[in-house]
Each structure stands twice: as structure tokens, then as C-alpha cells.
Amino acid sequence: MHIALAGEALIDFTSTGTGALTFQGHEGGGIFNSAIACARLGRPTAFITQLSTDLFGEQLLRYLQHNAVDTGHVTRSAAPSTLAFVERGAHTNRYAFYCHATADTLWAPEQLPELPPSCRVLLFGSISLLQEPAAGRITDLVEAHAGRRLIVFDPNMRSSLLADPAAYRRRFARWLHSTDLLKLSDEDAALLAPDRSPEAAAAGWLDGEGGPGVVVLTRGAAGASLHRRGRAPLSVTPPPVMVVDTIGAGDTFSAGLIVALLDLGVHDAAQLAALDDAGWLAALRFAVTAAALNCTREGADPPTRAEVLALLAAAPQR
């Protein structure tokens, strides 16, 4: 395994637009989607979570295995699967989650998973950090591997689940301390730092003692920007595509960025800090192209490496 991801797995029931209560089910969850994307982009990938033994959990397990994701660290529980209902909007989506005492939120192994030396990156975040006991044990896992692997944090917050924003911001500061690369959306930044612009928030997180040396901000169709200590920001925009569905775009971006960095030989925080502008632009273009391709089909359906490379070759650099 080269990449390990720890977080939620659920079923997204997405509105079809044909009726007020008409939904289509898709395998999902922010970290789950990123795991599928990493595997499709060609990197050996392992997913760490707990799945239900119900019909939804069985489908989630089959989907991971069908996509060649290592499920050796997936535990099982008789608790129900987390469900999410998604109402599509013109510019964003609205979510309703049913996650009380569900299998993934109850992930709390007595002994944390042992990751092999081949594992270079650990990605965590999303709604798995909003429910206990899973949030606490994921925090323990991250802190156990900080400094030993490249730690990537994608908050991917959902305001409908954020019961106490101030408490989350306090925990966010703790997670930052273990983070090498913080990737977040402009919506995440607005929730975390409502009194500052996303750029000012990024600068503040970079200036803090410890914590990330790199912050990547995503802005949907407007692309992404890179912020580093003592260096000018960089930005890219995605290639034009026909958008069908934006679900999973940010998750696919995270996966694309990780895979591109590994392709460039970036395996730790020092190499991350030393990467030059040309390398970062290549990594960001790969990530936005992967995310754009995900948006061309229903649900979170990340592209393969071949699809990303083909579009990169056909589209002008932006």
C-alpha cells in the first residue's frame, strides 16, 4: 500500500429531479470517495473504517474490493450504515445525514491499525471527525503517524452536522498540528474562519507554530490555489467539461493531488516543502482535471489515470 485513508463510508441518496422524494443511491462518503479515486488513479490504496453487516455495508465492501482497494483494515459491525440524502443545487448541494450510532461512527478499535513501511500518505478528515468515538480514534491514528508519513487533512465539513462550530475549531487546531498538507474548499474556510477571507485564513494557518507547510484551497469551477510559507501563491483552473454532478469532486481532487505528489517523488514533509513551482503546477493540474472528469457523470465516479492523462494531453494548460 502507498496510501491509507481513514474515515466514513455511507450511501448517498441523490435527488433525481423527477419528484420531491425520488432518489438514486450511490456508494459514497468523502474519504470513501477519495479511496476509490486513489485506487483508480493507479496507487495501491487501503481504506480504514468500520462497515455495517447490513445490505448497504455489504454493497460498500463489494464496491471497495471491485475497485482494488485494500480492505484488510475494514472492521464489521451489526450497527446500521450511515445514510445521506443529497439535494442538488445550482452551485452547491444540501445534505441530510442519518448517522447516529452507525457502523462507521462507532469505529473504535482497541489497537490501532499497523501501516506497512510502503505506506507514504495518510489522508483523514470529512464527517468522520464529527462523530464519536470514531473522531477520537482517527485523531489517535493520525497523531501516531505524524512525522512518519505525509499527513493530508481534508476537513470537507457539512454545516448540517456541525452542532458546535466553536468546539470544532478548537479540535481543528489540534488536527492542524499533525498535518503536513491542508486541502480545503472555500466553503470549509468560511466555516472555519468566518471573519477572514480564505486567503487570509490560509496565511494564518501557515504562520501558526507547527502545522501545515502547504494549504490548498479549492473553489469549484474556479479551480484551486496553493499557499506556502514565504512563497507566492499559485493557481490553476480546470479544463472545461459538461458538468452532470459535482458530488465527489473535492474528494477526487484530494486523491488526484496525493497521487500526483507521489508520482513526483514527494513522500514526506521535507520533500513537500522543497517541491518547485513547476512540480506544484503539474500536481494541481492533475488534481483539477481528475475532479473535472468526476463531474461529467452521476454521483461520485472518479476517473482512471488513463482518462486524466488523456484530458490533460487534449486540454490547454490553464
N, C-alpha and C positions, 0 to 999 in steps of 0.2 A: 504494500500500500504506500502511496505517496501523499495522499490527502485523507484526513479524517474530519468528519463533520458531526457535531453533537447538537441535537435539537428536536423539534417537533415533527410529527408525521400525522397527517389528517386527510380527510376527504373534503375537497372544495365542491360545494354545490353552487354552480354558477347560473345566474338567471339567463334564460334563453331569449327573453324579449317577446315570447309568444303568449305570455299570460302572467298575471301577478304572482302566481305560485308555481311557475314552471321552471325547473332547474335541471341542469345536466351535471352529473357527478364526475369529478376528476381527482386523481391522486395528487396530493399537494402538501403544503406546509413550506415555509420559506427555506429552512435548512434542508428539508427533504428534496425540494426542487433543485437546490444547489448541488446536492449529492448526485442526482440524476444527470445534471449538466456536466459536472466534472468527469463522470464516467463516460458520457457520450463524447466529450472533448478529448478523450484518449488517455486519461490518467487513472491508474489504479486507485480506487476510492473505497473508503469504508464509512459506514453510517452508524452512529451510536445513538440509540433511542430505545424505547420500550413500545412494542406494538400489542394491540389487543388480539385475543384469540377469536374475536367476533368476525363476521363476514367482511367488514371493512379492513380490519387488521390483516386478514389473510390476503386480501387484494393488494394492500400496501406492500406486504412481504414479497408477493409474487412479482410486483412491478419493480421493486429494487433488484431482485435476482434476475429478472429478464433483462435489465439494463446493466448487468455485470457489476453491481455494487456489492461489496463485501458486507454480508450481514452477520458476520461472526460475533459482533458486539451488540446485536439486537436481542434484547430480552423480551419475554412474552408475559402477558397478564390477562386475567379474566375481566379486568375493568374495561369499559366501553372505549371505542375510538373517539378521538376528538373530531367534531364536525364543524365546518364553516360554511356559511351561506354568503354568497357574493352578489351584490347588485352592481352592475356595471354603470359607470357614469361617463360623461363626455371626456373628462380629463383625469378622473381618478375612480377608484372603486370603494364601495361601502360594504363593510363586513359585519356579520353577526356570528359569534363563536359560541359553541357549546362544548366547554372544556372543563367542567367541574368533575374532579376525581376521575379523569380519563387516563388511559394507559400511559401515554407519553408524559403527561404532567406528573405522574407518580413514579417516574424513573428515579430510583434512589438506591443504586447498588451499594452493598456494604463495602465491597472492594472495587475501586475504580478500574476501568479497562487499562490494560498494558498495551501501549502502542509500540510497534517494532521500530528499529533504527531507520528503516526505509521511509518512515512517515516524516515528511518535511513540513507539512502545514496542518494546523488545526483551526477550523472555522467554527464559530459559535455565534449565537445571537437569536433574533426574532422573538416570537411569542413564547418560546420555551423559557425565557428569562422572566416571564410574568407570573408563573405558577410554581408554587412549592409542592413537593420537595425537589422537583427537577431543577429549578433555578439554582438552588443551593449546591446541588451535586455537580451541575455543569460548571459552576463557579470554582468548585474544588478541582475539577478536572483541568480547567484552564490554568489555574494557578500552579498546579502540579507540573505543567508542561511549559510554563512561561520561561523563556530563556533557553529552552531546549529545542523548540520548534518555532517556526514562523506563526505567530498568533494573529488571526484575522477576525475582526469583530464587525458584524453587520446587525445593528440594532433592529432594523425592519419592524418598527413599533406599530401597534394598532391602537388608536386612541380609544376605541370602544372597550378595550380591555385594561386601560391604564387607570386603575381606581385611584391611585395616589401618585400624581406626577412628581411631586417633590421627593417622595421616597425613592422613586425610580431614578431620579437624577443623582441622588446620593449613592445608589448602588452603581450607577453608570460610572461614577468617578473611580470606584474600586475596579470595575472591569477594565477601564482605560489603563490602569496601572500595569496590567498584564498584556496589553495589546501592542502589537507592532504596526499593524495596518488597520486603520479605522475606515470602513466604507459605509456611507450612509446616504440617504436621499435628502433632498431639500425639505421634504415633509418631516423626516426624522429630526433634522436640525432645528426646525421651527418648534417642535415639541420640546426638544432638549434645551434650547436657548431662545425662548420666545422674545427676549429683549434685544437680540443681536441678529445681524444678517448671517446667513450660512457661512460666508467667507470670514466674518469676524469670529464666529464660533469656532471654525476650523483653526484659525490662528491662535485662539485661546487654548484649545486642546493641545496644540503643538507646543505651546510655551510652558505647559504645566510640567512639574517635576515628574520624571518617569513618563510612562505612557507612550502613545504612538509617535513614530517619527514621520509618518505619512498619513494624510487624510484624503480620501477620495469622495467627492460629492457628486451624486447623480441628479439629473434634472429631467428625467423622462426623455421626450423627443429633442430637448435642447442639448442632450449629451452629458458629458461628465468633465469635472475639473480636478486636477491634482494639486495638493498643497503640501509643501515640505518646509522643514526648518531652514531658514536662510537662503531660500531659492525662490525664483519667480514661479507663479502658478503656471500650469499647462492645462489646455482644454482641447477636447475633441467633440465632434458631433457625429451621430450615427449616419449610416447610409440611408437614403430614402427607401422606404418599403411600404407596402399596403398593410396597414395595421388592422388586424382582426380582433385581437385581445391582448391587453397589457399585463394580464396576470402572469407572474413569474419572471417578468423582465428584469427586475432588480436582482432576483436570485440568480438568474443566468449571468447577469453582469458580474456578480461576485465570483462565480465559478470561472468565467472567462478570464477575469483578471488574475486569479490564482494560477490557472493553467498557463497563461502567457508568461507570468513571472517565473514559474518553474522551467518553462521552455528556455528562458533567458539565463538559467542557472542561478536564480535567486532562491536560496534555501534558508536564509536567516536574516536577522535584523541588520547586521552589518552590510550584507550584500544588497539589502533593500535600500539602505541609505546611500550606497555607492552607485546605484544604477543611474546612468546618464539620461539626458532628455530624450535622445533617440530611442533608447530602450523603453522608457516610460510611454512615449507616444505610441510605439508599436503595441505595448501591452494594453493601453487604453483603447486603441482602435480595435484590437481583437475582442475586447470585452464589449464595447458598444455594438459591434457587428453581431456578436452572439446574441445579445439582448434584442437587437432589432429583428433577427430571424425568429426568435421566440414569439415575437408579437405578430407574426404572419399566420399563426394558427390558433385554434381554440385551446383554452386552458394553458397551464404551464407545460410546454412541449419543447424543451431545449434542443438546439441543433447539434449535429455531429461536427467534428473537426473539419471534415471534408466540405461540409456546407459553408462553414465560416470562411475557410480559405478560398473557396470559390467566389464568395461575395466580395471578400477583400481584394481579390485579383480583378474583379469586374468593376468595383466602385472606385471613384476617385478618392484620394486621401483628403480628409476634412479635419 
